[in-house]
Amino acid sequence: SLLRSLFLFLSFSLSDVGMMQLSSITQRQRTSDHVGRGARKRARVRATRTAGVSVTAGAPSVGFRPCIDIHDGRVKQIVGSTLSDAAGGSAPQKLETNFDSNLGGAHYAAMYRESDLPGGHVIMLGANAASKEQALSALRAYPGGLQLGGGVTTANAREYLDAGASHVIVTSYVFRDGMLDATRLDALVKEVGKDRVVLDLSCRKKPDGKYYVVTDRWQKFSTLAVDEQTLTALATSCDEFLVHGVDVEGKKSWGSMTSWWS
């Protein structure tokens, strides 16, 4: 199959959850505990799905992963195809959003923690101090329960893991001039370990009918097609893949989704 996993991203509102400050030692222990709990929970889910049934090798496994997208220091859901470098710049184009929340990243992270939903994503859509602080506050609210993406490099990956991220999510850093940079990928794996890396292979369709990884806020096509050969080759360098269908991201259209997956 084209993809081995379908991640459904949920955003919803519950009552606010009180937070308490954790010492650095307590936070590291909490992070370790949540990482372990998340891995055990995923294993239980897989076992439950396959118990007593015949499963075809490579059949997709469907699960729920919450997501906190942060843009200009606010939690938003953006229609993927409208995000660009120009948006929010000196000559901004129209940026389309499905929602722009007044609640911070820590609110949603605490909600996901209380709901026992590990493995969610905190994504910084554009690097600035306000977005980084929102992301770090989310990690502190759910240590070990969230993955962090957006501007991740070998220079800052350890900072996010130490702040509470279970994994770092990387795309643009390991691509250069439209091609996968194996040297950078190897350096990142060496820095943090394969089990703490998620490769973002979000993709768009080209006229040849294939889906290619897009980088730099989904604006630039790479030469890397998302197919079984690619997934097999890169599986040795990461713990998970994250794949958005950029052409339909945020469009709330099941018709578009089924067309993309077909």
Rosetta silent file (secondary structure, phi, psi, omega in degrees, C-alpha in Angstrom):
SEQUENCE: SLLRSLFLFLSFSLSDVGMMQLSSITQRQRTSDHVGRGARKRARVRATRTAGVSVTAGAPSVGFRPCIDIHDGRVKQIVGSTLSDAAGGSAPQKLETNFDSNLGGAHYAAMYRESDLPGGHVIMLGANAASKEQALSALRAYPGGLQLGGGVTTANAREYLDAGASHVIVTSYVFRDGMLDATRLDALVKEVGKDRVVLDLSCRKKPDGKYYVVTDRWQKFSTLAVDEQTLTALATSCDEFLVHGVDVEGKKSWGSMTSWWS
SCORE:     score description
SCORE:     0.000 S_00000001
   1 L     0.000  160.320 -178.664    0.000    0.000    0.000 S_00000001
   2 L   -63.683  -42.910 -178.797    1.079    3.594   -0.465 S_00000001
   3 L  -129.699  146.650 -177.702    1.010    4.298    3.259 S_00000001
   4 L   -93.283  -14.654 -178.139    1.140    1.980    6.245 S_00000001
   5 E  -143.417  143.741  174.207   -0.700    4.226    8.687 S_00000001
   6 E  -113.236  118.859  179.751   -3.502    6.772    8.554 S_00000001
   7 E  -102.105  123.795  176.572   -3.309    9.451   11.208 S_00000001
   8 E  -102.366  123.976 -174.003   -6.537   11.304   11.974 S_00000001
   9 E   -98.834  127.133 -175.114   -5.933   14.595   13.725 S_00000001
  10 E  -110.833  138.716  169.791   -8.534   15.671   16.270 S_00000001
  11 L  -133.537  126.719 -179.126   -9.174   19.090   17.729 S_00000001
  12 L  -156.683  164.333 -175.042  -11.948   19.577   20.274 S_00000001
  13 L  -111.273  133.704  170.926  -12.669   21.562   23.434 S_00000001
  14 L  -129.755 -179.489  179.590  -13.046   20.324   26.985 S_00000001
  15 L   -67.780  152.596 -179.317  -12.786   22.137   30.310 S_00000001
  16 L   -65.010  150.870 -177.557   -9.453   23.658   31.229 S_00000001
  17 L  -118.284  129.326  179.256   -7.104   21.525   33.288 S_00000001
  18 L   -67.757  144.806 -179.110   -5.027   22.902   36.144 S_00000001
  19 L  -118.755  153.346  173.915   -1.281   22.483   35.828 S_00000001
  20 L  -125.325  150.729  179.992    1.463   22.252   38.396 S_00000001
  21 L   -73.387  140.000  178.356    5.113   23.078   38.017 S_00000001
  22 L  -112.675  139.618  172.288    7.472   20.140   37.753 S_00000001
  23 L   -68.390  160.766 -177.786   11.087   20.131   38.825 S_00000001
  24 H   -60.263  -37.003  179.860   13.535   19.236   36.075 S_00000001
  25 H   -67.796  -45.561  179.337   14.132   15.823   37.656 S_00000001
  26 H   -62.463  -40.277 -178.854   10.409   15.112   38.008 S_00000001
  27 H   -64.742  -40.980  178.750    9.776   16.269   34.443 S_00000001
  28 H   -63.417  -39.835  178.357   12.429   13.970   33.023 S_00000001
  29 H   -66.345  -41.870  179.078   10.924   11.054   34.939 S_00000001
  30 H   -63.084  -40.274  177.945    7.401   12.006   33.784 S_00000001
  31 H   -59.905  -47.653  179.778    8.662   12.235   30.194 S_00000001
  32 H   -60.956  -41.892 -179.719   10.199    8.776   30.417 S_00000001
  33 H   -62.803  -43.820 -178.040    7.018    7.376   31.970 S_00000001
  34 H   -69.862  -36.375  176.693    4.790    8.840   29.244 S_00000001
  35 H   -60.282  -46.086  178.837    7.080    7.663   26.444 S_00000001
  36 H   -64.273  -43.027  179.147    6.877    4.140   27.853 S_00000001
  37 H   -62.601  -40.915  179.765    3.121    4.340   28.390 S_00000001
  38 H   -62.592  -42.876  179.811    2.592    5.585   24.848 S_00000001
  39 H   -65.161  -41.523  179.311    4.613    2.730   23.376 S_00000001
  40 H   -66.718  -38.655 -179.986    2.787    0.155   25.503 S_00000001
  41 H   -64.760  -42.932  178.604   -0.596    1.618   24.602 S_00000001
  42 H   -62.533  -37.707  178.583    0.181    1.466   20.866 S_00000001
  43 H   -65.345  -40.893  178.679    1.299   -2.150   21.281 S_00000001
  44 H   -64.045  -40.280  179.751   -1.959   -3.026   23.084 S_00000001
  45 H   -63.133  -43.856  179.062   -4.006   -1.359   20.350 S_00000001
  46 H   -62.575  -42.027 -179.566   -2.171   -3.283   17.649 S_00000001
  47 H   -64.715  -39.495  179.911   -2.646   -6.560   19.546 S_00000001
  48 H   -64.736  -41.176 -177.790   -6.353   -5.875   20.029 S_00000001
  49 H   -65.915  -33.404 -173.280   -6.865   -5.103   16.358 S_00000001
  50 H   -98.170   -8.576 -177.064   -5.146   -8.275   15.203 S_00000001
  51 L   -64.418  124.620  174.428   -6.373  -10.729   17.877 S_00000001
  52 L    73.803    8.259  179.459   -8.405  -13.547   16.359 S_00000001
  53 L  -128.443  157.501  176.340   -8.396  -12.104   12.856 S_00000001
  54 L   -92.668  123.040 -177.088   -6.358  -12.661    9.748 S_00000001
  55 L  -114.663  126.134  177.893   -4.496   -9.500    8.767 S_00000001
  56 L   -69.057  134.963  179.080   -2.943   -9.046    5.348 S_00000001
  57 L   -55.813  132.120  178.839    0.689   -8.021    5.538 S_00000001
  58 L    86.420    1.188  179.099    0.978   -4.287    5.021 S_00000001
  59 L   -64.475  140.117 -176.631   -2.689   -3.599    5.871 S_00000001
  60 L   -67.505  145.719  176.015   -3.130   -0.050    7.235 S_00000001
  61 E  -109.172  121.641 -174.112   -3.529    0.464   10.965 S_00000001
  62 E  -101.006  128.602  178.350   -5.955    3.257   11.840 S_00000001
  63 E  -145.817  171.377 -179.073   -5.552    5.240   15.037 S_00000001
  64 E  -105.500  129.393  175.678   -6.260    8.672   16.480 S_00000001
  65 E  -128.678  117.960  175.738   -3.487   11.212   16.992 S_00000001
  66 E   -69.766  159.262 -178.000   -4.286   14.674   18.334 S_00000001
  67 E  -142.841  137.693  175.178   -2.472   17.618   16.780 S_00000001
  68 E  -119.819  102.324  176.893   -1.628   21.136   17.942 S_00000001
  69 E   -91.295  130.924 -176.482   -0.669   23.362   15.003 S_00000001
  70 E  -121.467  125.878 -179.916    0.913   26.669   16.051 S_00000001
  71 E  -136.836  126.224 -177.818    1.216   29.675   13.743 S_00000001
  72 L    52.816   37.795  175.164    2.301   33.161   14.854 S_00000001
  73 L    78.497   11.516 -179.100    2.035   32.041   18.468 S_00000001
  74 E  -130.095  149.554  177.318   -1.569   30.829   18.217 S_00000001
  75 E   -80.835  123.236 -176.343   -3.185   27.412   17.890 S_00000001
  76 E  -141.305  161.991  160.781   -4.802   27.168   14.448 S_00000001
  77 E  -117.563  120.748 -175.585   -5.853   24.736   11.786 S_00000001
  78 E  -105.672  139.153  170.851   -4.704   26.009    8.421 S_00000001
  79 L   -68.571  115.304 -165.930   -5.872   24.841    5.023 S_00000001
  80 H   -52.888  -39.280 -174.774   -2.564   23.377    3.925 S_00000001
  81 H   -72.540   -9.436 -179.161   -2.419   24.704    0.385 S_00000001
  82 H   -98.157   -2.298 -179.648   -2.756   28.331    1.600 S_00000001
  83 L   -85.497  125.439  179.257    0.320   28.306    3.840 S_00000001
  84 L  -151.291  171.402  177.852    3.322   30.014    2.269 S_00000001
  85 L   -61.945  -31.339 -177.455    6.289   32.213    3.118 S_00000001
  86 L   -70.701  -30.466 -176.843    4.293   35.216    1.933 S_00000001
  87 L   -61.109  122.000 -179.349    1.460   34.580    4.378 S_00000001
  88 L    85.772   -1.226 -179.481    1.911   36.982    7.278 S_00000001
  89 L   -90.633 -158.707 -176.069    4.816   38.746    5.550 S_00000001
  90 L   -69.606  -26.746  177.773    5.136   42.207    4.050 S_00000001
  91 L  -130.542   70.977 -171.278    2.812   41.295    1.182 S_00000001
  92 L   -67.982  141.321  168.983    0.607   38.607    2.723 S_00000001
  93 L   -90.766  170.695 -176.878   -1.626   36.370    0.676 S_00000001
  94 L   -71.940  120.729  177.179   -4.905   35.168    2.124 S_00000001
  95 L   -97.681  120.416 -178.191   -4.273   32.509    4.762 S_00000001
  96 L   -95.274  132.275  177.666   -7.294   30.243    5.222 S_00000001
  97 E  -129.552  149.654  172.778   -7.985   28.716    8.626 S_00000001
  98 E   -87.568  -29.256  171.108  -10.717   26.463    9.973 S_00000001
  99 E  -159.406  155.741  177.881  -10.190   27.845   13.451 S_00000001
 100 E  -135.476  103.778 -168.371   -7.944   30.219   15.371 S_00000001
 101 L   -85.129  144.887  171.794   -8.111   29.405   19.071 S_00000001
 102 L   -84.215   -6.166 -179.438   -7.851   31.789   21.997 S_00000001
 103 L   -94.596  141.998 -176.268   -6.598   28.867   24.079 S_00000001
 104 L   -81.147  172.628 -179.573   -2.885   28.123   24.211 S_00000001
 105 H   -59.739  -34.701 -178.969   -0.981   24.973   23.360 S_00000001
 106 H   -64.247  -34.299  178.584   -0.741   23.971   27.042 S_00000001
 107 H   -60.079  -49.509 -177.814   -4.540   23.853   27.310 S_00000001
 108 H   -70.358  -36.899  178.604   -4.863   21.297   24.519 S_00000001
 109 H   -63.070  -42.525  178.404   -1.829   19.323   25.675 S_00000001
 110 H   -63.899  -38.217  178.168   -3.288   19.007   29.178 S_00000001
 111 H   -63.457  -42.706  179.282   -6.600   17.917   27.688 S_00000001
 112 H   -68.279  -35.152  177.527   -4.907   15.198   25.645 S_00000001
 113 H   -63.624  -47.878 -179.361   -2.926   14.094   28.704 S_00000001
 114 H   -66.111  -26.740  178.333   -6.058   13.747   30.814 S_00000001
 115 L   -88.511    0.942  179.019   -7.744   11.859   27.951 S_00000001
 116 L    56.584   55.534  178.630   -4.733    9.495   27.690 S_00000001
 117 L  -117.931   80.795 -179.652   -4.010   10.291   24.039 S_00000001
 118 L   -78.827  163.074  173.513   -0.239    9.870   23.604 S_00000001
 119 L    87.428   11.262  178.665    1.680   10.349   20.384 S_00000001
 120 E   -73.839  173.321 -174.880    0.125   13.633   19.276 S_00000001
 121 E  -117.765  134.987  167.714    1.955   16.281   17.291 S_00000001
 122 E  -110.039  116.210 -174.645    2.934   19.830   18.144 S_00000001
 123 E  -119.181  121.595  174.606    3.821   21.554   14.875 S_00000001
 124 E   -89.856  112.705 -178.964    5.319   25.031   14.620 S_00000001
 125 L   -93.734   79.153 -175.462    4.232   26.475   11.276 S_00000001
 126 L   108.515  132.378 -174.435    6.891   29.120   10.967 S_00000001
 127 L   -92.217  117.287  169.169    9.705   29.848   13.407 S_00000001
 128 L  -153.992  166.119 -173.074    9.268   32.759   15.798 S_00000001
 129 H   -62.814  -38.102 -178.151    9.646   33.272   19.542 S_00000001
 130 H   -66.029  -41.816  179.373    5.902   33.278   20.253 S_00000001
 131 H   -67.562  -39.827  179.772    5.330   29.981   18.451 S_00000001
 132 H   -62.995  -42.399 -179.787    8.312   28.366   20.143 S_00000001
 133 H   -65.029  -39.141  176.142    7.058   29.384   23.596 S_00000001
 134 H   -62.136  -42.741 -179.965    3.599   27.970   22.813 S_00000001
 135 H   -64.109  -44.746 -179.857    5.197   24.712   21.684 S_00000001
 136 H   -64.921  -36.169  178.096    7.386   24.451   24.774 S_00000001
 137 H   -65.362  -35.722  176.792    4.410   25.136   27.045 S_00000001
 138 H   -66.373  -42.299  179.169    2.538   22.258   25.379 S_00000001
 139 H   -63.394  -39.311  179.235    5.495   19.919   25.911 S_00000001
 140 H   -67.350  -30.465 -179.296    5.710   20.915   29.573 S_00000001
 141 H   -75.748  -24.266 -178.933    1.986   20.238   29.991 S_00000001
 142 L  -139.916   65.907 -176.734    2.243   16.688   28.590 S_00000001
 143 L   -61.232  127.989  179.475    5.864   15.533   29.006 S_00000001
 144 L    83.114   -4.217 -176.189    6.563   12.445   26.955 S_00000001
 145 L  -103.707   -7.052 -174.428    3.129   12.512   25.334 S_00000001
 146 E  -131.308  148.509  173.027    3.738   14.753   22.323 S_00000001
 147 E   -99.641  150.015 -175.597    6.045   14.878   19.324 S_00000001
 148 E  -119.878  128.746  177.424    7.516   18.218   18.224 S_00000001
 149 E  -134.725  158.530  178.853    8.006   19.394   14.638 S_00000001
 150 L   116.829   98.633  178.629    8.871   22.612   12.864 S_00000001
 151 L    74.159   21.042 -178.187   12.417   23.815   12.249 S_00000001
 152 L   -74.918  133.420  176.392   14.029   20.790   13.919 S_00000001
 153 L  -137.865  176.326  175.493   17.781   20.376   13.298 S_00000001
 154 L   -64.668  -24.304 -177.365   20.667   18.573   14.967 S_00000001
 155 L   -75.199  -28.242 -175.702   21.383   21.837   16.792 S_00000001
 156 L  -120.768   -4.430 -176.243   18.018   22.066   18.575 S_00000001
 157 H   -58.314  -43.647 -178.651   16.556   18.534   18.571 S_00000001
 158 H   -64.169  -34.562  178.123   17.979   17.702   21.986 S_00000001
 159 H   -58.698  -44.050 -178.304   16.498   20.910   23.441 S_00000001
 160 H   -71.686  -35.993  176.562   12.972   19.818   22.483 S_00000001
 161 H   -66.279  -41.764  178.348   13.462   16.298   23.766 S_00000001
 162 H   -65.789  -26.929  179.231   14.792   17.646   27.069 S_00000001
 163 L   -78.212  -10.462  176.571   11.734   19.942   27.227 S_00000001
 164 L   128.529   -4.868  179.000    9.440   16.921   27.148 S_00000001
 165 L   -67.377  138.592  175.324    8.954   15.855   23.519 S_00000001
 166 L   -76.722  -32.773 -179.633    8.806   12.087   23.031 S_00000001
 167 E  -144.618  160.521  166.802   10.106   12.482   19.450 S_00000001
 168 E  -109.070  141.953 -178.752   11.237   15.196   17.074 S_00000001
 169 E  -106.076  129.848 -174.856    9.583   15.441   13.658 S_00000001
 170 E  -134.814  139.983  172.419   11.805   16.457   10.764 S_00000001
 171 L  -135.329  -76.193 -168.594   11.361   17.198    7.056 S_00000001
 172 H   -57.106  -35.365 -176.699   13.017   20.242    5.550 S_00000001
 173 H   -62.081  -32.127 -176.952   16.302   19.836    7.433 S_00000001
 174 H   -96.582   14.796  172.171   17.011   16.459    5.833 S_00000001
 175 E  -123.538  139.537  177.777   16.276   17.689    2.302 S_00000001
 176 E  -144.859  130.295 -178.016   18.557   19.931    0.282 S_00000001
 177 L    54.624   37.694  175.403   18.117   21.107   -3.298 S_00000001
 178 L    79.319    4.720 -177.584   15.071   18.864   -3.589 S_00000001
 179 E  -124.904  149.656  176.482   16.909   15.697   -2.602 S_00000001
 180 E   -64.074  129.793  179.202   17.127   13.669    0.583 S_00000001
 181 L   -99.584   95.417 -175.891   20.341   14.528    2.439 S_00000001
 182 H   -63.261  -30.405 -179.696   21.422   11.215    3.951 S_00000001
 183 H   -64.900  -44.698  178.581   24.327   12.856    5.775 S_00000001
 184 H   -66.762  -40.737  179.259   22.014   15.172    7.717 S_00000001
 185 H   -62.843  -44.984  179.009   19.565   12.364    8.443 S_00000001
 186 H   -61.707  -39.384 -179.736   22.368   10.144    9.727 S_00000001
 187 H   -65.422  -39.435  178.736   23.676   12.998   11.906 S_00000001
 188 H   -65.968  -43.774  178.209   20.242   13.544   13.442 S_00000001
 189 H   -61.608  -40.538  178.886   19.826    9.835   14.169 S_00000001
 190 H   -65.231  -35.748 -177.055   23.285    9.779   15.741 S_00000001
 191 H   -70.486  -44.341 -172.384   22.421   12.823   17.866 S_00000001
 192 H  -118.699  -13.965 -177.726   19.101   11.654   19.339 S_00000001
 193 L    95.566  140.334 -178.778   18.669    8.006   18.316 S_00000001
 194 H   -55.617  -35.697 -175.732   16.434    6.440   15.699 S_00000001
 195 H   -73.407   -3.866  178.055   13.713    5.748   18.285 S_00000001
 196 H  -113.892   11.020 -176.530   13.234    9.489   18.884 S_00000001
 197 E  -112.122  132.341  170.003   12.924   10.508   15.205 S_00000001
 198 E  -116.872  126.512  177.836    9.727   10.872   13.161 S_00000001
 199 E   -93.114  121.460  177.126   10.175   11.518    9.439 S_00000001
 200 E   -88.077  112.093  179.558    7.550   13.831    7.969 S_00000001
 201 L  -112.344   37.145  178.244    6.908   12.689    4.405 S_00000001
 202 L   -55.753  141.515 -165.387    3.944   14.961    3.717 S_00000001
 203 E  -143.961  162.891  175.463    3.338   14.954    0.003 S_00000001
 204 E  -132.982  155.530 -177.011    1.513   16.349   -3.019 S_00000001
 205 E   -86.778  139.081  176.101    0.514   14.744   -6.284 S_00000001
 206 L  -109.808  168.160 -177.008    2.338   15.505   -9.540 S_00000001
 207 L   -57.508  -21.706  179.344    1.107   14.982  -13.100 S_00000001
 208 L   -77.105    0.585  177.466    2.839   11.603  -13.289 S_00000001
 209 L    88.034   -5.147 -179.864    0.306   10.353  -10.732 S_00000001
 210 L   -96.581  159.526  178.204    2.873    9.860   -7.960 S_00000001
 211 E  -104.063  128.883 -177.178    3.060   11.638   -4.607 S_00000001
 212 E  -117.998  143.168  177.995    6.286   13.474   -3.785 S_00000001
 213 E   -60.018  135.954  175.975    7.513   14.814   -0.463 S_00000001
 214 E  -116.445  143.023 -174.821    7.102   18.584   -0.162 S_00000001
 215 E  -124.087 -179.612  175.942    9.256   20.720    2.129 S_00000001
 216 L    51.547   66.747 -177.984    9.532   24.309    3.403 S_00000001
 217 L    57.008   37.446  172.893    5.940   24.691    4.590 S_00000001
 218 L    66.054   25.295 -178.271    4.791   22.367    1.809 S_00000001
 219 L   -97.533  -28.183 -171.570    5.847   24.768   -0.951 S_00000001
 220 E  -112.549  126.398  175.081    8.759   22.927   -2.575 S_00000001
 221 E   -73.878  138.672  169.451    8.584   19.561   -4.310 S_00000001
 222 E   -97.805  179.588  176.658   11.386   17.128   -3.637 S_00000001
 223 E   -93.664    2.856 -174.045   12.460   14.307   -5.929 S_00000001
 224 E   -93.295  114.588  176.775   11.461   11.687   -3.341 S_00000001
 225 E   -81.185  142.551  177.071    8.271    9.755   -4.167 S_00000001
 226 L   -89.789  102.529 -179.323    6.261    8.350   -1.254 S_00000001
 227 L  -147.972 -178.997 -176.232    5.960    4.677   -2.082 S_00000001
 228 H   -61.378  -38.500 -179.675    6.745    1.297   -0.586 S_00000001
 229 H   -62.602  -43.245  179.311   10.382    1.437   -1.663 S_00000001
 230 H   -64.338  -46.640 -178.563   10.892    4.800    0.050 S_00000001
 231 H   -62.569  -39.971  179.590    9.172    3.733    3.267 S_00000001
 232 H   -64.799  -42.979 -177.904   11.168    0.510    3.419 S_00000001
 233 H   -67.498  -37.526 -174.916   14.474    2.307    2.885 S_00000001
 234 H   -88.735  -10.274 -178.387   13.813    5.032    5.467 S_00000001
 235 H   -61.453  -23.645 -179.930   12.311    2.771    8.135 S_00000001
 236 H   -78.981   -6.081 -175.600   15.817    2.077    9.453 S_00000001
 237 H  -115.978    9.815 -178.914   16.292    5.794   10.221 S_00000001
 238 L  -156.995  167.347  177.447   13.157    6.616   12.199 S_00000001
 239 L   -91.680  -33.119 -179.383   10.582    5.350   14.664 S_00000001
 240 E  -147.925  164.569  167.793    7.530    6.543   12.703 S_00000001
 241 E  -110.815  146.012  171.037    6.440    8.331    9.550 S_00000001
 242 E  -120.411  124.549 -176.167    4.086   11.310    9.523 S_00000001
 243 L  -131.922  116.948  170.183    2.300   11.894    6.213 S_00000001
 244 L   -98.493  139.570  167.190   -0.121   14.693    5.385 S_00000001
 245 E   -85.931   91.733 -167.588   -2.008   14.700    2.090 S_00000001
 246 H   -59.262  -36.787 -177.003   -1.244   18.386    1.541 S_00000001
 247 H   -63.036  -22.621 -178.387   -3.700   18.903   -1.320 S_00000001
 248 H  -118.470    2.049 -177.622   -6.618   18.016    0.981 S_00000001
 249 L   -60.168  123.496  175.262   -5.217   19.066    4.383 S_00000001
 250 L    79.647    4.103 -175.271   -7.776   21.086    6.319 S_00000001
 251 L   -88.701   -4.729  173.880  -10.410   21.053    3.577 S_00000001
 252 L    53.577   38.964 -177.731  -12.929   19.012    5.590 S_00000001
 253 L  -124.823  108.513  178.206  -13.923   17.063    2.493 S_00000001
 254 H   -64.603  -33.504  177.516  -14.293   13.289    2.746 S_00000001
 255 H   -59.911  -41.619  177.618  -14.645   13.146   -1.028 S_00000001
 256 H   -66.088  -39.134 -179.613  -11.211   14.718   -1.377 S_00000001
 257 H   -64.234  -46.790 -178.139   -9.768   12.339    1.196 S_00000001
 258 H   -65.962  -33.872  176.911  -11.087    9.199   -0.475 S_00000001
 259 H   -65.416  -42.316 -179.547   -9.826   10.450   -3.819 S_00000001
 260 H   -63.944  -44.971 -176.950   -6.383   11.099   -2.339 S_00000001
 261 H   -69.391  -28.069  179.258   -6.142    7.701   -0.664 S_00000001
 262 L   -67.660    0.000    0.000   -7.245    5.866   -3.800 S_00000001
